[in-house]
Amino acid sequence: MSLSRIVMRLARNPGSEFGGDDRRGYTLTAPLTADGRLDPEAYAATRAECSVRRFAPDEDAVMGRLARRGANWFFDYDKASSDDDEPVHRLGDHRFVVGEYVTVTDEDGQPLTYKIVEVQKA
């Protein structure tokens, strides 16, 4: 089972404090299907290797894990608490291909759009 490395960078978010910013985003390690969607079966077998790294120029990078509860996927930075979880709108429905967009609700509850800029085998 192979994993992919996915890089998402902040896209323009009109009406928010953020314009597009290539220095702010996420790097994911996750299993993908042939059409670029998250693979739930492969995830079950590789859960411990599935990770997320949040990066921004004004803060230290934060490491976490890609997690799933039922059909809902999210980024979890502390297993002991759900207060830091970042839900991702319909993450399981997204195709992780360069040029697509993903909305992540940040730790402050603000939904922000990110553009997928890189997908490669991990």
Residue, then its C-alpha position, 0 to 999 in steps of 0.5 A: m500500500s503506497l502513501s502520497r504526499i499532498v501539499m496544500r497552500l492557502a488560496r485567496n479567501p475574500g472577506s477574510e484576513f488572508g489573501g493567498d499565501d504560499r507560505r501558509g498551508y498543510t502537508l499531508t501523508a495519506p493513501l489515495t485511490a487511483d482517482g485521487r480520493l482518500d482510500p478508507e480501506a488503505y487508511a485503516a491499514t496505514r493509519a499510524e503513518c498518515s500525518v498532517r503538518r500545518f505550516a505558516p510563516d508566523e508560527d512553528a510548524v505543527m505536526g498531527r495526524l490525519a484522523r477519521r470518525g465515521a465518514n468525517w475526516f479531520f486533522d488532529y494535533d493532540k489525541a487527548s483532546s478534540d479542542d484542537d481538531e480541524p475539520v475538513h469540509r467533505l474531505g473524503d469526497h475531494r480529489f487530491v489532484v493539483g489545482e483542486y481546492v480544499t476547505v479547512t476549518d482552522e483552530d479559530g473556527q474560520p473556514l479557509t480554502y487551500k489549493i492543492v499544489e503538489v501530489q507525489k508518492a511518499 
